[in-house]
């Protein structure tokens, strides 16, 4: 039985991933800062260890006896008090350095990292340029690394999709930006299929895979098509200028106790297209992904269980 560590299991992607790994018979350990948030995973048989990826000793302990590690971290959220003044991408890079060092110590070679579409060395915003650096660092680490890059993830619990779904069921939708930026969509179940599917594929070592369905939709279209699935009319839309939100970002970060630059970083990335090309991953894992409408219906079914 392969032993897997999931870092980020209390988050949206990590939670779904952990449940599916357990369903498929893997022995799973999760490192989380607040074990109380993942009691459902413990009930399913997951081993829960308390830890913070900013603490090298805790990361080392969590990786002991593991065969592989998934990393799905979200440094936009509040972090440990000792890292709160660091830039949010510095928090993530430091965490990855701790993880790589612990992998080398325990002989854990397999690492799978979730980032996002739109990652570029030439990007002007801190989010995508920072994640380009973290990807490059991992790919040069000498570990067997695979990087999975999703766009708009469709599933209950995803912050982006939750906002889309809420807007779709209102008469008036408030949209961040001009509503014209494009997203390639992927159901959370299809994302998890890709994450687990590459685990034992040696041809995936050292590769970055852009993942998603055939649907590429604007922010406004995401709302309208979700409205159609839920039986609502297309809402009127009020577009909120990103520049206005950036001006307030430092205050929001202070109130939310987020790392420095976190809110501005995500706002800077919101205006960019997240399209990519999933052809490479489909050659490796040929299962046809759900369309956006199918993914929305599946998410609603999951929500109503």
N, C-alpha and C positions, 0 to 999 in steps of 0.2 A: 504494500500500500504506500503510494507516494505521499510524503508529508509536505504540506504547503503552508507557508506563512503568508497571510494577507495583512498588509499595512494600509489602513484606511477602511476597515470593515464597518466602521460606524457611519460611513458616508453612503451616498446613493449607489454608486457603482460597486464599491467594495461589499456592501450588504447583499446585493443581488448576486454578485460573483461568489461570495462565500456560501450562500444557500445552494447554488448550483453545484459547486465543488463537493459539498456534503452529499447532495443527492446522487452524484456520480461516484461516490464511494471513496473520495480522498480523505485523508486525515488532515484536518485543517486547524491551524492555530491562528488566532487574531491578536494583534497588539493594538490596544486602544487606550486612550487616556482615561476614559470613563466607562468601566465595565458595565455599569448599570444601564447604559444605552444599548447594549447588545445582548440583553438577557434572552431574547428570542433565539439568537444564534447559539447561545450556550444550551438552551433547551433542545436544540437540534443536534447536539453532540460536538459542537465546536469548542476547542480549548481556548479559553480567554486569558490573556496575560495583560496586566496593566503596564503601560509604558508610553513613552513619548519619543518620537523619532529625533528630537533634538538632544537626547541623552545617549551617548555612545554605549554606555554600559548596559542600558536597558535594551537597546537594539541588539547588542551582542547576545544577551540572554535569550531574547525572543528567537533569534536565528539558530540557536544551538539545535542540532539534530534534524534540521530541515533539509529538504531536497530542492526546493524552489521557493521563490518569493515573488508575490505580486505587489506592486506599489501603485496605489491610487490615492494620492494625497491632495489635499485641498487647502492651500495656504492662504486663501482669501478669508477663511474662517478665523475666529479668535485662536491665538496660539499660547504656548507656555509663556509665563510672565517674563522669563529671561530672554525671550526672542521677540517680544512685542515691538521693540524699537528697531529691529532689523527690517530691511526691505523685504517684501513678501517673497520675492524670488530668491533672495539670499537664504531665507528660511528653508525653502525647498532644496536648494543646492546643498546646504549644510546637512540636511536630512539625508540626501542621497549619498553624500560622502560617508556618513555614519553607516548607512546600509551597505555600501560597497566594502568598507573596511571590515564589517562584521561578516559579510559573505566570504571574503578572503580568509578570515580567521577560521571559519568553520568549514571551509571547502564547499560552500554553496555556490554553484556555477550559474544556475538558471535564474534569470531575473526578467520579469515582464512589467513594463511601465506604461501607464495610461497618460497620454497628454491630450492633444486636440488637433483638429485640422487648422490650417492657416499658419503653422509654425514655419518661420523663415529667418534666415540669417540677416536678411535685409529689412526686417520689420522695424518700424519706428516706435512701436509701443512696447512697454516693459513686459507685458504678459507673453507675447509670442516670441520676442527676442530672448527673453529670459529662459523660456522653455526650449528654445533652440540650443542654448548653452547647456542646459541640463541633459538634453538628448545626446549632444556631442560628448559630454563627459561620460555618460554611461556607455556609449558605443566604443569609447576608447579605454574602457576600464579593464579589458581582458576577460570579462565575464561573458556568458552566453546570453546576450541581451536581445529582447524584441520589444519594439515600441509600437503601441496601438494608438491611432489618432482618430477619434470619432468627432463628428460635428454636433448637430442638435440631437441630443439623446432623448428619445420619447419613452417616458415611463413615469409613473407616479412616484414622487420624491425628488425628481430632478428639478432644480431651481428654475432653469430656463423653461422646461415644459410646464411646470406648475403655473408659471406666469402666463404662458400661452393659453393653457386650458382655462384659467380664470378669466382672461380677457375674452375668450371665445364665447363665454356664457353671459356676457354683459351687453348692454345696449351701446355703451361707449367704452372703447378700449384705449388705454394709455400705453403707447408704444415708445420705447427708448430709441431715439434716433429717427431717421427719415422713413424707416420701414422697408427700404429697398435693398438692404444688404441680404445676401443669399446664404442659405444653409443647406448642406447635405444632411439628410436625416437618417437616424438609425434607431430601431427599437432596442430597448435595454436588453431584451432577450437575445437579439442578434449580436449585440456588442459582447455579451458574456459568452456566447457561442464562439466568437472569434478569439476572445481571451483564453478560453480553455483549449480551443482547437490548436493554437500555436504551441501549447506547452511542450509537447513531445516531438515537435517538428524541427529537426536539426537545420533544415533549409531556412528556417525563420531566424536563426541566430544572426545577429548583427543587422537586422532589417527593421525599417520603419514602414508600417502599413497604414495607409489611409483607408478608413472603413465607412460604409454607409450603404443606403439603398439607392435606387435610381432617382428618387425624388430630390430635386434641388429647388427650394422654395424661398421666397423673400419672407421677411419677418411678418409683413402684412398677410401674405398668403398662408403662412402657418396658422394664423389666427382664424382666417376665413374657412380654411378646410377643416380645422378642428370644430368650428361652429357648425359646419354642415354635418359632421359625424354626430354631434351631440343634439342635432335638431334645432339649432338656434339660427336666426338670421345673422348675416354678416354685420358685425357691430360697426358703428361709426368710429373713426380713429383720430385720436389726438396725439400728434408726434411731439415728444419732448426732446428739445435740442440737447445733444450730449455735452456741449460746452457748458451749459448751465449746470448740469450735474457734476461735471469735473470741478467746477468752482467750489461746490459744497463737499467734495470728496474728503478733504482732510478732516472736516468736522464729523462726517459719517464714520470714518475710520476710528476716530477718537471715541465716539459713542459706542460703536460696535466692538471696540477693543481688537480691531483687526491689525495685522502687521502694516508697517509703513508702505504706502503706495498701493495697497491691495485694491481699494475701491477704484482709484484712478486707473490702475492697470487694467481692470476688467472693462471699464468704460472706454478706454482707448481701443480695446479690441473689439468692441461691439459694432463699430461701423464697418469692419472689414468683412469680406466674403469668406465663408468657410465651406469650400466646395470639394477640393481634392479629387482623387481618382482611385476608386476601390478595385480596379482591375487586377492588381497584383495579389491582393488577399483572396480574391475570388478564384484565382488559379490554384491557390493552396487549399482553400476551404470553400467548396463550390455551392454550399446550400444557398438557395435564393433568399435574400432578405425580404422582410415585410415591407410593403409600401407604407407611406406616411399614414394614410387613412386606416390601413389595417393595424398599424402600430398604435394609433390613437384608440381604436376599438378595443384592442387587447389591453391597453393601459386602463381603460374604463372598466373592463371586465375584472381586472385584478383589484381595482379600487372598490368595487361593489361586492367582493367576496366577503 
